[in-house]
């Protein structure tokens, strides 16, 4: 029961977001970003890892290290 209340609170928080940003350097499948986009947040992800397979290019950003 305690877990369920935490889960509901987390979902309400995610659903209140307009965007979800990932700055991940390592990600197995991008589940947190999938969850956020399913809740209505616009995903902003790096153009690497598993994200190009999951989201359209409009959601991607690139970075260059100096």
Protein Blocks (a to p, Z undefined) as FASTA:
>chain_A
ZZmmmmmmmmmmmmmpmbdcdfbfbdfklmmmmmmmmnopacddddehjllmmpcfklpc
cdddZZ
